[in-house]
Amino acid sequence: MEHSSKDMKVMENENGITFSSSTHKKDGLRTMPFIIVNECLEKVASYGIMPNMILNLKNDYNMSLVNASNLLYTWSAMSNILSIFGAFLSDAYLGRFLVILIGSFSSLLGLTILWLTAMTPELRPSCGTTNELCNSATAAQLAILFLSLGLISIGAGCVRPCSIAFGADQLSIKENSNHERLLDSYFNWYYTSIGASTLIAFGIIVYIQENLGWKIGFAVPVILMLISAFTFIIGSPFYVKVKASNSLLTSFVQVVVVAMKNRKIDLSECSPDQYYRGHNSEVLVSTNNLRFLNKACVIRNPVRDLKSDGSVSNPWSLCTIEKVESLKAFLSVLPMWSTSIFMGSQGSFSLLQANTMDRRLFGNFKIPAGSFSFIMIVTLSIVIPLYDRIIVPRVAKYTGRPRGISSRLRMGIGLLFTIASRVISSTVETMRRSAAIEQGQIEFFYSYFPKSMSSFAMAMLTLGLATADIIGSVIVNTVDKVTCIGSNESWLSTNINKGHLNYYYALLTLLASINFLYFLAICSAYGSDRAEKVDASASNEDDKFDYMELPSSKD
């Protein structure tokens, strides 16, 4: 389809990619700096304020350790949950460009308000010379703080799930003979730049906050986010903008609704020809697991349910087999997914521990407490390439598997690292655990899901992180309330020298061990036949696994 006017041309290719302008060439590597700079600066800005926020809440807002930790858990959970909402919004309604634009300015506004809380004395509690003389924050002061954190979460939820896919859109014109090579180059540069931005956030930004104060420490992220937003806008004339289509989440709801409408249908009386396959569907045969959902793809009245070209008249009355099987795949991985959500972060407590230690290296240079997270990123940067390029090829020679060991075994090793990290309370081991378990999870989900759900593997991880934050908050609240019964000092006392963080870590070790036993039970329930199918699928897709394009869901 093509329309012309004096100044503008609007075109749509076979993939539904639209663009306009008669003077600017669209797509290609020329758009990459704008997209990657936007994502990287957003990460530097938002990640840079996270490590030291526990100190800001505790010292400047006079919050207890438990309340401050719960607020940070809630903030993190909100950011992760909104990432799923951002992906849904971009897929179903607004498209990735608008969602990233909205997210960029939402983050900018949130960071600006947070900076104003440091600049304006009236926006934070007044304090004397010691913390004991600080007043509690008023409702208005807390409302402004929550508003700033909420806007930052909205921004992160819009930018992060859409940025990498938006960049891939620019290189997805099939007429480009270098399509695959450009995608490989893009993903390599994308992940490298994201890693570098995280290092800058946990290193330089945290150092500025600790040594120059909150006024400058919060001002720098504002400036970076301002540059990020306007860099993205400057590149607008060159972008390819994919039209919004039906979201995968909407498809799931449609399957449930239609299955409920058709609940009286007797599937034993239905022939295979009555199941609607749809046009260009990759899944043509329905399975018998969760058989009730098959009722959603039964054609009851061809005249009413189908158009003259064979397409569905109303997606809320009839679904394709592929939609039904996608929902089944999602439901079938939930038990395995649930084994990895016990990741109650101890980062805030570790930072408070580090803050009480002698952190001097040489001369007057002192490592900022918040920069201990820097070690996690460096460790992750070393472990992943070491595992992927050195360990996997050598193990593969003995196991005969292209990925060395099965995805379930990698997840199990990751859970064992969880237990080890609780025992020794080590940041390095915690990150090593995260690296192992997340890689195994992604491969497991990717192998279980049909190709139309490839982007949902990352969404499952995001949802898991959000659930982990909620569980972490529940554990903190429960431990605090139970351990202070009878006028005893809470294990999680604001004064960590009076509390018992060692007991808290011992409890986490016990819970992590129970979770590992639960994981073994789930593995047994999945059975070896399905495991071999997953591993075979992973082997066939091995070359494509590390960098997958995130497509919009289709009807």
C-alpha positions, 0 to 999 in steps of 0.5 A, spaced: 500 500 500 502 506 498 499 513 498 503 520 495 503 527 497 507 533 495 511 532 501 510 525 504 510 518 502 506 513 507 508 506 505 507 499 508 511 493 507 509 485 508 511 485 515 506 491 517 512 496 518 510 503 516 514 509 515 513 516 512 517 522 509 520 523 502 526 526 504 529 521 509 531 514 508 528 509 513 531 504 518 538 501 518 544 502 522 543 510 522 538 509 527 542 505 532 545 510 536 539 514 537 536 508 540 542 505 544 543 512 547 536 512 549 536 505 553 543 506 556 542 513 559 536 511 561 539 505 565 545 509 567 540 514 570 535 509 573 540 504 576 544 510 578 539 512 584 538 505 586 544 502 590 544 508 595 536 509 596 536 505 602 541 510 605 537 516 602 530 513 605 534 511 612 538 518 613 534 523 610 527 520 611 528 517 618 525 511 615 526 504 619 530 499 616 524 495 615 519 500 612 525 502 607 526 495 605 519 494 603 518 501 599 524 499 595 521 492 594 515 495 592 518 500 587 522 494 584 516 490 583 512 495 580 518 497 575 518 489 573 510 489 573 509 495 569 514 492 564 509 487 562 504 492 561 509 497 557 510 491 552 502 490 552 501 497 551 506 497 545 503 491 542 496 492 542 495 500 542 500 505 541 506 501 538 513 501 540 515 508 538 510 512 542 511 507 548 518 509 549 517 516 548 512 516 553 517 512 558 523 517 557 519 523 559 516 519 565 522 517 567 525 524 566 519 527 570 520 522 576 528 523 576 526 531 576 521 530 582 526 526 586 532 531 585 527 537 587 526 533 594 534 534 595 534 541 593 528 543 597 528 542 604 520 543 605 520 536 601 523 532 606 523 531 613 527 536 618 533 533 622 537 536 627 545 534 628 543 526 629 538 521 626 534 521 633 532 528 632 529 527 625 522 528 624 518 523 620 516 525 613 509 528 613 504 525 608 505 530 603 512 529 603 511 521 602 506 523 597 511 527 593 517 521 594 512 516 592 510 520 585 517 520 583 519 513 584 512 511 581 514 515 575 521 512 574 517 505 574 512 507 569 518 510 565 522 503 566 516 499 564 515 503 558 522 503 555 526 497 557 521 492 554 520 496 548 527 498 546 531 492 544 525 490 539 524 497 537 532 497 534 530 490 531 525 493 527 529 498 524 533 492 521 528 487 519 526 489 512 527 483 508 529 486 502 536 488 506 541 482 504 545 484 510 539 483 515 541 477 519 548 480 519 546 487 521 541 483 527 547 480 530 551 486 530 546 490 533 544 485 539 552 484 540 553 492 541 546 493 544 548 488 550 555 490 550 553 498 551 547 496 556 553 492 560 557 498 560 551 503 562 550 499 568 557 499 570 557 506 570 551 507 574 554 502 580 560 506 579 561 513 577 553 515 579 554 512 586 561 515 587 558 522 586 552 521 590 556 519 596 562 524 595 558 530 593 551 529 596 544 528 594 543 534 590 549 533 585 548 525 585 540 526 583 542 532 578 546 528 574 541 522 572 536 528 571 541 531 566 543 524 563 535 522 562 534 529 559 539 527 554 536 520 553 529 523 551 531 528 546 536 524 543 531 519 542 526 524 539 532 527 534 532 520 531 524 520 530 525 522 522 529 516 521 525 510 525 521 505 522 515 504 526 511 498 527 504 498 527 500 495 534 497 489 533 493 484 538 497 483 544 499 476 546 496 477 553 489 479 549 490 472 546 490 469 552 484 472 555 480 471 548 482 463 549 479 463 556 473 467 554 471 463 548 472 456 552 467 459 557 462 460 552 463 454 549 463 450 555 457 446 554 460 443 547 462 435 548 469 435 545 468 427 544 463 429 538 468 434 535 472 432 529 479 435 527 476 439 521 472 443 526 478 446 530 480 452 527 487 453 524 487 460 521 491 463 516 499 461 516 498 458 523 505 454 525 500 450 530 495 445 526 494 440 531 491 441 538 494 437 544 490 433 549 493 436 555 488 442 558 483 439 553 478 444 556 481 450 552 480 446 546 473 448 546 475 455 544 477 453 537 471 449 535 467 452 529 460 452 531 457 455 526 461 457 520 457 462 517 457 466 523 464 464 526 468 465 519 468 471 514 468 469 506 475 469 506 476 464 512 478 469 517 475 469 524 469 474 524 470 475 532 476 473 536 472 473 542 467 468 539 473 463 536 480 462 537 486 459 532 489 452 535 495 456 535 492 461 540 490 455 544 496 452 544 500 458 546 496 459 552 497 451 554 504 452 553 504 458 558 500 454 563 505 448 563 511 452 565 508 456 571 510 450 576 517 450 573 517 458 573 515 458 580 521 454 583 525 460 581 521 466 584 524 465 591 530 470 590 528 475 596 534 480 595 538 482 601 542 487 597 539 493 601 542 489 608 548 488 604 549 495 603 548 497 610 553 492 612 558 495 607 556 502 610 559 500 617 566 497 614 572 500 613 572 501 605 579 505 604 583 502 599 589 507 599 590 514 601 583 517 602 580 513 597 574 509 599 569 505 596 562 507 596 558 502 599 553 502 593 558 501 589 559 494 591 554 492 586 559 494 581 562 487 583 556 483 581 556 486 574 563 485 573 562 478 576 557 477 571 560 480 565 566 474 566 562 468 568 557 469 562 562 469 557 567 464 560 561 459 561 558 460 554 565 460 550 569 456 554 565 451 559 560 449 554 564 447 548 568 442 553 562 440 557 558 439 550 564 434 548 562 429 553 555 430 554 553 430 546 549 436 548 550 443 544 549 447 550 553 442 555 548 440 560 540 441 560 536 447 561 533 444 568 540 442 570 543 449 569 537 451 573 538 446 579 545 449 579 543 456 579 538 454 585 544 451 589 548 457 588 542 461 591 543 456 597 551 458 597 549 465 597 545 465 603 550 461 607 556 466 606 552 472 604 556 474 598 554 479 593 559 475 588 556 468 589 549 471 588 550 474 582 553 468 579 547 464 582 543 469 578 547 468 571 546 461 572 539 460 573 536 466 568 540 463 562 537 456 564 530 459 565 530 463 558 532 456 554 527 452 558 521 457 556 524 458 549 524 451 548 517 450 551 514 456 548 512 456 540 515 461 536 510 466 536 511 466 544 519 467 543 518 474 546 514 471 552 520 468 555 523 475 557 516 477 560 516 471 564 523 473 567 520 480 569 514 477 572 518 472 576 523 478 579 516 482 580 514 476 584 520 475 588 520 482 590 513 481 593 515 475 596 522 479 599 517 484 602 513 479 605 519 475 608 522 482 611 515 484 614 514 477 617 521 476 620 520 483 623 514 482 626 515 475 629 522 477 632 520 483 636 515 480 640 515 480 647 519 487 646 525 483 643 530 487 638 528 485 631 532 481 627 532 487 622 533 492 627 535 499 624 541 499 628 544 493 624 549 492 630 543 490 635 539 486 630 541 479 628 542 479 620 546 473 621 539 469 623 535 472 617 541 470 613 540 463 616 532 463 615 533 465 608 538 459 607 533 454 610 528 457 605 532 456 599 534 449 601 526 448 601 525 451 595 531 446 592 527 440 594 521 443 591 525 444 584 527 437 584 519 435 585 517 439 579 523 436 575 520 429 577 513 431 575 515 434 568 518 427 567 524 425 562 520 425 556 518 432 556 525 434 558 528 430 552 524 434 547 526 441 551 533 439 550 532 437 543 528 443 541 534 447 545 539 444 540 535 445 534 535 453 536 542 453 539 545 458 534 539 463 535 538 462 542 542 468 545 539 474 541 532 473 539 527 478 536 521 480 540 516 480 535 509 483 536 503 478 537 499 476 531 492 474 531 
